[in-house]
Amino acid sequence: MDKIISIKKKLFELLLKEHAFWSYDPRSLKFDSISDDQLIALTMRHLDLDEIKMLFDIYPKNKIKSAWQKFLVPEGQYLYTLNRFFAWYYFGSKKPDSYLKSLETRYYNQLSLQ
């Protein structure tokens, strides 16, 4: 358990240094004020492969994949290259382009049902 908290705190500190919380006063942010999904998504978006690997040390792959689909995939073209890499490298997609397209379509279909 200490290892998990230690890794989460390290990732949080690195995200602070990268200004991932640019819209917040950094002094008001606390380690436990962000959800696991937010930590995962921000790490994937702002940090490097070594830090992303740390996510897989503390979270199950399906939780990481879920956070990626929830926060990063909907950004479409803006994060297309990054998401294409994640789909291929981390989530084993043999056809990342069509996989991303299907995830985006599913996301937008869910929005239209609300």
N, C-alpha and C positions, 0 to 999 in steps of 0.2 A: 504494500500500500504506500509506503514512503517513497518508493521508486516512482510510482504513478504521480503522486503529488509533486515530487521533485521535477519530473519531466514537464508536467503542466506549468509549473512556475517558471521553468526555464523558457518554454515556448512563449508564455505570456510576456516575460521580460524582453525577449527578442522581438516580439510583435510591437511592444512599446517603442523600442529603438528604431523600428522600421516605420514608425508613425502609422501603423495599421488602424489606430483609433483616432485618426486625424480630426474627427468632429467632436471629440470629447476632451475635456481638460484632463491631461494625463495624471494629475495629482488626485483626481476624483475616482479614477479607475482602481478597482481592487481585483486581485487574482480570482476571487470567487464570484465576481460580478458578471462573468460571461459564461454562457452555457458550453457544454462539450461540443455541440454542433458548431457554434460560433468559433471556438478555438480551432477546431478541425478546418473549417472553411478558410479562416484567416491565415492559418499556417500554410495551407495549400496555395493560397493566393499570393502571399507576401514573402514566404521564406523559401529556403533552398531544399534540395533533395535530402540532405542529411537530417534536416529538421522534420521533413515529411516522413522520413523513415522512422523517426521517433514516435510519430502517431501510431504506426503499426505495432510498436512495442507496447502501447498502453490501451489501444482500442481494437475491437474486432473489425475485421475488414468490412463487414456489412454496415457497421456504424459509420465508418469513414466514407464509404460509398454513398450512403444515405445523405450525409451532410453535404457531400460534393454535389449530388443531384439536386438537393434543396436550395443551395446557395450559389453555386458556381455555374452549373449547366444552364439555368435560365438566362444568364447574361449573354448567351448566343455568340454573335460575331465578336463582341468585345473581348471575350476570353476564349475564342475558338481554338487557337493554336495550343494554348495551355490545356484546355479541356480535351482536346484530341490526344495530346500526350498522356494525360491521366487515364483516359479510356483505354488506350493501348497498353501503357506501361504498368499501371497499378491494377486495372480491372479486367485485363485480358481480352479486350475486344479485338477481334481479327479484322473488323471493318469499322474503325472508329468514326468515320464520317457518317455512315448510315445509323450507327448506334446513337451518336449525339443527336442526329435529326429526329430519331424516334423518341428520345428522352425529351427534347424540346417540344415536340408535338404533343406528347402526353401531358407535359406541364401546362401548355397553353389550353389544351382541351379541359383540363381540370379547372383552370381559371374561368373558362367560359361557363362552366356548370355552376359556379358560385353565385 
